[in-house]
């Protein structure tokens, strides 16, 4: 089983919102993504770390979720800051096609791969509201990791999907990376960052853990293979 990742598709299937207004990196990006997933098998995992759809309601997001379902492999999604349609995990899961799985402060397991997930928040947001959101997200991230720890057996790989970067632009250690290290996470997938000036790196390794930036425009709309088991 292989594990791939790509995020921030910003879909708008039934209410087109052209992404190429943000630059040429978005030209025909969905076709490029589809081509990059052409060799994905039905038992492989494809992780999508948030900002899936521009829709404002779950009903409006369904065509975008159905599009995600047409991609090969088993798709695992988590929420991004633009996923306003994602109100409650129960209603989201009830609406998902059979080969799409959602994680929110919990985890799913396929074979010997456990995937945890949470939205996260920016540690650079020093407003009072931002501090509250970051503290709340730390609790949720720990909930997800704890759920994974209970499910984890010897030899299992644990991958964490988080929408927001788990560190600042200097890739400094943070309370989030400390949690990942405490729980011996195998790899981290994140998104959120866009544009040529976002001071990003596609792969950063910190204290033995690889962190993969998978915002589609930052990886040339080509899914990243992060694990083979």
C-alpha positions as CSV (number, residue, x, y, z in Angstrom):
1,X,0.0,0.0,0.0
2,X,1.2,3.4,-1.0
3,X,0.2,6.7,0.7
4,X,0.0,9.9,-1.4
5,X,-0.9,13.4,-0.4
6,X,-2.2,16.6,-2.1
7,X,-4.3,19.4,-0.6
8,X,-6.0,22.7,-1.2
9,X,-7.9,21.7,-4.3
10,X,-10.4,24.6,-3.8
11,X,-13.1,22.9,-5.9
12,X,-16.2,24.6,-7.3
13,X,-17.6,22.0,-9.6
14,X,-21.2,23.4,-9.8
15,X,-20.4,27.0,-9.2
16,X,-17.1,27.6,-11.1
17,X,-14.6,29.9,-9.4
18,X,-11.6,29.8,-11.7
19,X,-8.4,29.4,-9.8
20,X,-6.1,30.5,-12.6
21,X,-6.8,34.1,-11.5
22,X,-4.2,33.4,-8.8
23,X,-1.5,32.6,-11.4
24,X,-0.4,30.2,-14.0
25,X,0.4,27.5,-11.5
26,X,-3.4,26.9,-11.4
27,X,-3.8,26.5,-15.2
28,X,-5.6,23.2,-15.9
29,X,-4.5,22.1,-12.4
30,X,-7.2,19.5,-11.9
31,X,-6.1,17.6,-15.0
32,X,-2.5,17.7,-13.8
33,X,-3.6,16.3,-10.4
34,X,-5.6,13.6,-12.1
35,X,-2.6,12.6,-14.2
36,X,-0.3,12.5,-11.2
37,X,-2.7,10.0,-9.5
38,X,-3.0,7.8,-12.5
39,X,-0.9,5.0,-11.0
40,X,-2.7,5.0,-7.6
41,X,-4.2,1.6,-6.8
42,X,-7.6,1.0,-5.3
43,X,-6.0,0.1,-1.9
44,X,-3.6,3.0,-1.9
45,X,-4.4,6.1,0.3
46,X,-4.7,9.7,-0.9
47,X,-4.6,12.3,1.8
48,X,-6.2,15.7,1.3
49,X,-5.4,18.1,4.1
50,X,-8.2,20.7,3.8
51,X,-9.5,23.5,1.7
52,X,-11.4,21.1,-0.5
53,X,-14.3,23.2,-1.7
54,X,-15.4,26.8,-1.9
55,X,-19.0,25.8,-1.1
56,X,-20.7,27.4,1.8
57,X,-23.1,24.5,2.6
58,X,-22.8,20.8,2.7
59,X,-25.4,20.3,-0.1
60,X,-23.4,22.7,-2.3
61,X,-20.2,20.8,-1.5
62,X,-21.6,17.4,-2.6
63,X,-20.5,17.8,-6.3
64,X,-17.0,18.6,-5.1
65,X,-17.0,15.6,-2.8
66,X,-18.3,13.4,-5.6
67,X,-15.4,14.6,-7.8
68,X,-12.9,13.7,-5.0
69,X,-14.5,10.3,-4.9
70,X,-13.7,9.8,-8.6
71,X,-10.0,10.1,-7.9
72,X,-8.3,6.7,-7.5
73,X,-7.6,5.1,-4.1
74,X,-9.1,5.6,-0.7
75,X,-9.4,9.4,0.0
76,X,-8.9,10.7,3.5
77,X,-9.9,14.3,4.1
78,X,-9.7,16.8,6.9
79,X,-11.0,20.4,7.3
80,X,-9.3,23.6,6.1
81,X,-10.0,27.2,7.0
82,X,-12.0,27.7,3.8
83,X,-14.2,24.6,4.2
84,X,-17.2,26.6,5.5
85,X,-19.5,23.8,4.4
86,X,-17.9,21.4,7.0
87,X,-20.1,22.1,10.1
88,X,-20.2,18.8,12.0
89,X,-18.3,15.6,11.5
90,X,-21.4,13.4,11.7
91,X,-23.2,15.2,8.9
92,X,-20.1,15.3,6.8
93,X,-19.5,11.6,7.1
94,X,-23.1,10.8,6.3
95,X,-22.7,12.8,3.1
96,X,-19.5,11.2,1.9
97,X,-19.2,8.8,-1.0
98,X,-18.2,5.3,0.1
99,X,-14.5,5.7,-0.7
100,X,-14.0,9.0,1.0
101,X,-13.2,9.2,4.8
102,X,-13.1,12.2,7.0
103,X,-11.0,12.7,10.1
104,X,-11.6,15.4,12.6
105,X,-9.8,15.2,16.0
106,X,-9.8,11.4,15.6
107,X,-8.3,8.8,13.2
108,X,-8.8,6.1,10.7
109,X,-6.8,2.9,10.1
110,X,-6.1,1.0,6.9
111,X,-3.8,-2.0,7.2
112,X,-0.8,-0.8,9.3
113,X,-1.3,2.9,8.5
114,X,-3.2,5.2,11.0
115,X,-4.2,8.6,9.8
116,X,-5.0,11.3,12.3
117,X,-6.2,14.8,11.5
118,X,-7.2,18.2,12.7
119,X,-7.4,21.7,11.2
120,X,-4.9,23.4,13.4
121,X,-4.4,27.2,13.6
122,X,-1.6,29.7,13.0
123,X,0.8,30.1,16.0
124,X,1.6,33.6,14.6
125,X,-2.0,34.8,15.3
126,X,-1.3,36.8,18.4
127,X,-4.8,38.3,18.7
128,X,-6.8,37.2,21.8
129,X,-9.2,35.2,19.5
130,X,-6.2,33.7,17.7
131,X,-4.6,32.6,21.0
132,X,-7.9,30.9,22.0
133,X,-8.2,29.1,18.7
134,X,-4.6,27.9,18.8
135,X,-5.1,26.6,22.4
136,X,-8.3,24.9,21.3
137,X,-6.6,23.3,18.3
138,X,-3.8,22.0,20.6
139,X,-6.5,20.1,22.6
140,X,-8.0,18.7,19.4
141,X,-4.7,17.7,17.9
142,X,-3.9,15.8,21.2
143,X,-7.3,14.1,21.0
144,X,-6.5,12.9,17.6
145,X,-3.1,11.6,18.5
146,X,-4.5,9.9,21.7
147,X,-7.0,8.1,19.5
148,X,-4.2,7.0,17.2
149,X,-2.1,5.8,20.2
150,X,-5.0,3.6,21.4
151,X,-5.4,2.1,18.0
152,X,-1.6,1.7,17.2
153,X,0.1,-1.7,17.3
154,X,3.7,-2.6,16.8
155,X,4.9,-1.7,13.3
156,X,2.0,0.7,12.6
157,X,2.8,4.0,10.9
158,X,1.0,7.1,12.1
159,X,0.5,10.0,9.8
160,X,-0.9,13.3,10.9
161,X,-2.9,15.6,8.5
162,X,-3.1,19.2,9.6
163,X,-4.3,22.1,7.4
164,X,-2.3,24.9,8.9
165,X,1.5,24.7,9.0
166,X,2.6,23.3,12.4
167,X,5.5,25.8,12.6
168,X,6.3,29.4,11.6
169,X,8.1,30.5,8.5
170,X,11.5,29.7,10.1
171,X,10.3,26.2,10.8
172,X,10.9,26.6,14.5
173,X,9.9,24.0,17.0
174,X,6.4,24.6,18.4
175,X,3.8,23.1,20.8
176,X,2.4,21.3,17.8
177,X,5.6,19.7,16.7
178,X,6.3,18.8,20.3
179,X,3.1,16.8,20.4
180,X,4.0,15.0,17.1
181,X,7.4,14.0,18.6
182,X,5.8,12.9,21.9
183,X,3.6,10.5,19.9
184,X,6.3,9.3,17.6
185,X,4.5,10.4,14.4
186,X,5.8,8.8,11.2
187,X,5.1,11.8,8.9
188,X,3.1,15.0,8.8
189,X,1.1,16.4,5.9
190,X,0.0,20.0,5.8
191,X,-1.3,22.7,3.4
192,X,-2.7,26.2,3.5
193,X,0.3,28.0,2.0
194,X,0.0,29.4,-1.5
195,X,1.9,31.7,-3.9
196,X,5.5,32.2,-4.8
197,X,6.2,34.4,-1.8
198,X,5.0,32.1,1.0
199,X,8.5,31.1,2.2
200,X,7.7,27.4,2.0
201,X,9.6,24.2,1.5
202,X,8.0,21.0,0.1
203,X,9.8,18.9,2.7
204,X,11.2,19.8,6.1
205,X,12.6,17.2,8.5
206,X,12.5,18.1,12.2
207,X,13.8,15.8,14.9
208,X,13.4,12.8,12.7
209,X,9.9,13.6,11.4
210,X,9.3,14.5,7.8
211,X,6.8,17.4,7.2
212,X,5.3,17.5,3.7
213,X,3.8,20.7,2.3
214,X,1.1,19.5,-0.1
215,X,-0.8,22.6,-1.2
216,X,-1.3,21.7,-4.9
217,X,0.2,24.8,-6.4
218,X,3.3,24.5,-4.2
219,X,4.0,20.9,-5.6
220,X,3.2,21.6,-9.2
221,X,-0.2,19.9,-8.8
222,X,1.6,16.6,-8.5
223,X,0.6,14.3,-5.6
224,X,3.5,13.4,-3.3
225,X,4.2,9.8,-2.4
226,X,5.0,9.9,1.3
227,X,5.0,6.3,2.3
228,X,5.1,2.8,1.0
229,X,4.2,-0.1,3.3
